[in-house]
Amino acid sequence: MKKNIIVGQSGGPTAVINGSLYGVVSEGLKHMEETGHVYGMVNGIEGFLHDHCMDIGSLEATNELELVRTTPGAYLGSCRYKLPEDLGDSVYPELFKKFDDKNIGYFFYIGGNDSMDTVSKLSRYADKIGSDIRFIGVPKTIDNDLVETDHTPGYGSAAKYVATVVREIATDATVYDNKQSVTIVEVMGRHAGWLTAASILARKFEGDNPVLIYLPEVAFNQDEFIEKVKEGLESTPNLVVCISEGINDGKGTFICEYASDVGVDNFGHKMLTGSGKYLENLVKEKIGVKVRSIELNVCQRCSCAHLSRVDLDEAVNAGIYAVQAALDGETGKMITFIRNKSVPYELSYSTADVNIICNKEKPVPAEWIINDGSDISNAFIDYARPLTQGYVELPTKNGIPLFAYRK
Amino acid sequence: MKKNIIVGQSGGPTAVINGSLYGVVSEGLKHMEETGHVYGMVNGIEGFLHDHCMDIGSLEATNELELVRTTPGAYLGSCRYKLPEDLGDSVYPELFKKFDDKNIGYFFYIGGNDSMDTVSKLSRYADKIGSDIRFIGVPKTIDNDLVETDHTPGYGSAAKYVATVVREIATDATVYDNKQSVTIVEVMGRHAGWLTAASILARKFEGDNPVLIYLPEVAFNQDEFIEKVKEGLESTPNLVVCISEGINDGKGTFICEYASDVGVDNFGHKMLTGSGKYLENLVKEKIGVKVRSIELNVCQRCSCAHLSRVDLDEAVNAGIYAVQAALDGETGKMITFIRNKSVPYELSYSTADVNIICNKEKPVPAEWIINDGSDISNAFIDYARPLTQGYVELPTKNGIPLFAYRK
């Protein structure tokens, strides 16, 4: 008997999470002899619990599905909903009743480590009750911190964004190169520095900006930082420094928390200050040069102008491979990337047990962080560069990119 | 006798200021029968005073000049140097002595209204002493606030950046569309709202985000703003609001200054808060929904990924036209744009007296600001859209854009 497919998105958006959605839907539609409808959960498992579904397979009849492929964000909407640890909770039979009502045979969930937790729990519950629904996770995160995979879809485009934008910022920062200045760029990454490390790709030549790069993997020493900035200003009068939002003192305190005494605003709210803002004030105080901090905004995870062709293709393929794996009988798995070689870059797709992936984080290897934690090694460049290659031509209208959206 | 050309850049960078530099240099080199060298002032008139010059014409022999065309920032470096009001000051004979030493006959200065002040003063001094050096200004500003011209080079690309990025931010903001939220985007523009107005181009349909748009041209009332946000949330649960950094109460106080009592940081520095951050706290206090503010950073003025083909072409043409005007005997002029029609878009180039341009600002017309100052009219769309058309293919290397820089 034919079984239907259902697919959902969860966690923070990326530039290519809809690429994976496109992959799942288009591949699902190719196997109509085994599958029926391709449904989409609106706002992930949380929305599904409230019966928010759509027949996403029907988009293929229009140009909309093709438009989904290059639209950033999460076309189906997302959620941050954690299923109960206790598989005896009443939410599980409730969910599986709904799966049965819709004749679901294949469940795909596109997300990061929290989303893999959902796949893990649902597949374990299915095993417990003897359900034959197959649950497959499709990786997604700009943080690139999932274990058991060489990298994750979303990272390559975010890395390309950071590299390009930091090069632009450095170009902007040096127009008054007859005056000393420090520009601090704060990049997303609470616990893993993969994205901040990508700022090294912005360098036009050895010794170019960003001269200093700090990741959360290494304890951040404020005095040593000031010395490094002073040193850097000698060779580079307009110094650009990139930091992860999550830099910390190695003893459990984020650097931004050092600014916790900054007081309250008119409304009595504690003023929240990022690590970049804190270091801006620190440099102003200790060195006295002109200094500016820039927090790269949500575009890090949703810029379509910096889509990496390699990243988008891999995101689509991850969705396609997920459908194939489920049809082959796999369940409780996440799609993984295996790098065969870097030059020329060559990738294989595989699967790994989702239970050993969920709720874990992969840090940047210690040996790739050099110069007392203030720089990144060339081994990282060899790793990251292939993931940022190529551009994607976007559909546009009236001079700006055209996005798909649920009507 | 052959006379040399000198060209400089001044004020804040744009994505296409180097396009105008390319125009001046390439056109200058085409008229070698009348001109000799094409020099570049490094860091504008301030650098020239310290004899910082380069033979920028020599770049043509390499691929470098072509690369300059699409490089953001200011290849020659910039300055914010104001010449003395008193034409009797000793800096004037000093400068003209340096012009003579380099056999300068044609002086081009690419910049905004402050830079036009430099062109005005130098041309008036030349007139006073009977010098035949010709001084021509080439307009440049993302603010689009120069008078006597339909628009300015740099605006179209910045507007395209704002439109694209606000559309991306709106897409990102709506992934959790089952929860209410407000996203406030702060756009550059201290006195004129042209760039913030361009956020209207981000709307995918009537009533789409950004639902509210506030410019500095209209007095900002905080109570009315809160009412508009409440109203907006009813139809658009994930509301995006765009504001100019310079929104003010109409009585001379910037909205960000209302947050001036937020206290000092650890170092005793007054915490600077932007208007977006202030409104974030206001919405949190008065409405209590999830709210985030995003300050678009310097990429507004230096993003190469959002270059408008129309803008870049016009920037180059402005440089070319400047050289032709100078060779035709004009001086004390700025190149201006005259729009013949919007559909299809058709532009002519002309010149205007630089003395009536410098130190003036052109606001967004009052009739284009509607709904009690919370929205922009379609007439603005007709004005702005042609300026944002087309993309520019960038030279890239290793997956990111290649930029020219002085070695």
Contacts between the chains, C-beta under 8 A, distances in Angstrom:
chain1	res1	chain2	res2	distance
A	9	B	175	7.8
A	12	B	175	7.8
A	13	B	171	7.6
A	13	B	172	5.4
A	13	B	175	5.0
A	43	B	176	7.2
A	43	B	177	7.1
A	43	B	178	5.0
A	46	B	178	7.4
A	47	B	178	6.5
A	52	B	178	7.8
A	71	B	171	7.0
A	72	B	168	5.8
A	72	B	171	5.6
A	72	B	172	7.1
A	73	B	168	7.8
A	73	B	171	3.7
A	73	B	172	5.5
A	73	B	174	7.0
A	73	B	175	5.5
A	74	B	175	4.3
A	77	B	174	7.6
A	77	B	175	5.8
A	77	B	176	7.1
A	77	B	177	5.3
A	77	B	178	7.1
A	78	B	175	4.2
A	78	B	176	6.0
A	79	B	176	6.9
A	79	B	178	7.5
A	80	B	176	7.5
A	160	B	399	6.2
A	160	B	400	6.5
A	163	B	399	7.7
A	163	B	400	4.9
A	164	B	304	7.8
A	164	B	305	6.4
A	164	B	400	4.9
A	164	B	401	6.1
A	165	B	299	5.8
A	165	B	303	7.7
A	167	B	400	6.4
A	167	B	401	7.0
A	167	B	403	6.5
A	168	B	72	5.8
A	168	B	73	7.9
A	168	B	298	7.8
A	168	B	299	5.7
A	168	B	302	4.9
A	168	B	303	6.0
A	168	B	304	6.4
A	169	B	297	7.3
A	169	B	298	5.9
A	169	B	299	7.0
A	169	B	302	7.5
A	171	B	13	7.6
A	171	B	71	7.0
A	171	B	72	5.6
A	171	B	73	3.7
A	171	B	302	6.1
A	171	B	403	5.8
A	171	B	405	7.6
A	172	B	13	5.4
A	172	B	72	7.1
A	172	B	73	5.5
A	172	B	298	4.7
A	172	B	299	8.0
A	172	B	301	6.9
A	172	B	302	4.4
A	173	B	298	7.8
A	174	B	73	7.1
A	174	B	77	7.6
A	175	B	9	7.8
A	175	B	12	7.8
A	175	B	13	5.0
A	175	B	73	5.4
A	175	B	74	4.3
A	175	B	77	5.7
A	175	B	78	4.3
A	176	B	43	7.2
A	176	B	77	7.0
A	176	B	78	6.0
A	176	B	79	6.9
A	176	B	80	7.5
A	177	B	43	7.1
A	177	B	77	5.3
A	178	B	43	5.0
A	178	B	46	7.4
A	178	B	47	6.5
A	178	B	52	7.9
A	178	B	77	7.0
A	178	B	79	7.5
A	201	B	398	7.2
A	201	B	399	7.6
A	201	B	400	6.3
A	202	B	400	7.3
A	204	B	403	6.6
A	204	B	405	6.4
A	258	B	266	7.3
A	259	B	265	6.2
A	259	B	266	6.5
A	261	B	265	7.9
A	261	B	266	6.0
A	262	B	262	8.0
A	262	B	263	6.5
A	262	B	264	7.5
A	262	B	265	4.6
A	262	B	266	7.0
A	262	B	271	5.8
A	263	B	262	6.5
A	263	B	263	3.1
A	263	B	264	7.0
A	263	B	265	8.0
A	263	B	271	7.5
A	264	B	262	7.6
A	264	B	263	7.0
A	265	B	259	6.3
A	265	B	261	7.9
A	265	B	262	4.6
A	265	B	263	7.9
A	265	B	273	7.5
A	265	B	281	5.3
A	266	B	258	7.4
A	266	B	259	6.4
A	266	B	261	6.0
A	266	B	262	7.0
A	266	B	281	7.2
A	267	B	281	5.5
A	267	B	282	7.6
A	267	B	284	7.3
A	267	B	285	4.3
A	269	B	281	5.7
A	269	B	284	6.7
A	269	B	285	7.5
A	271	B	262	5.8
A	271	B	263	7.5
A	271	B	271	6.1
A	271	B	273	7.7
A	273	B	265	7.5
A	273	B	271	7.7
A	281	B	265	5.3
A	281	B	266	7.2
A	281	B	267	5.5
A	281	B	269	5.6
A	282	B	267	7.6
A	284	B	267	7.3
A	284	B	269	6.6
A	285	B	267	4.2
A	285	B	269	7.4
A	294	B	297	4.5
A	294	B	298	6.8
A	295	B	295	7.4
A	295	B	297	7.6
A	296	B	297	7.4
A	297	B	169	7.3
A	297	B	294	4.5
A	297	B	295	7.6
A	297	B	296	7.3
A	297	B	297	7.5
A	298	B	168	7.7
A	298	B	169	5.9
A	298	B	172	4.7
A	298	B	173	7.8
A	298	B	294	6.8
A	299	B	165	5.8
A	299	B	168	5.7
A	299	B	169	7.0
A	299	B	172	8.0
A	301	B	172	6.9
A	302	B	168	4.9
A	302	B	169	7.5
A	302	B	171	6.1
A	302	B	172	4.4
A	303	B	165	7.7
A	303	B	168	6.0
A	303	B	305	8.0
A	304	B	164	7.8
A	304	B	168	6.4
A	305	B	164	6.4
A	305	B	305	4.1
A	305	B	306	6.1
A	306	B	305	6.1
A	308	B	399	6.9
A	385	B	398	5.9
A	385	B	399	6.5
A	388	B	398	7.9
A	388	B	399	4.1
A	388	B	400	6.9
A	389	B	398	7.9
A	389	B	399	4.5
A	390	B	399	7.0
A	391	B	396	7.6
A	396	B	391	7.6
A	398	B	201	7.2
A	398	B	385	5.9
A	398	B	388	7.9
A	398	B	389	7.9
A	399	B	160	6.2
A	399	B	163	7.6
A	399	B	201	7.5
A	399	B	308	7.0
A	399	B	385	6.4
A	399	B	388	4.1
A	399	B	389	4.5
A	399	B	390	7.0
A	400	B	160	6.5
A	400	B	163	5.0
A	400	B	164	4.9
A	400	B	167	6.4
A	400	B	201	6.3
A	400	B	202	7.3
A	400	B	388	6.9
A	401	B	164	6.1
A	401	B	167	7.1
A	403	B	167	6.5
A	403	B	171	5.8
A	403	B	204	6.6
A	405	B	171	7.6
A	405	B	204	6.4
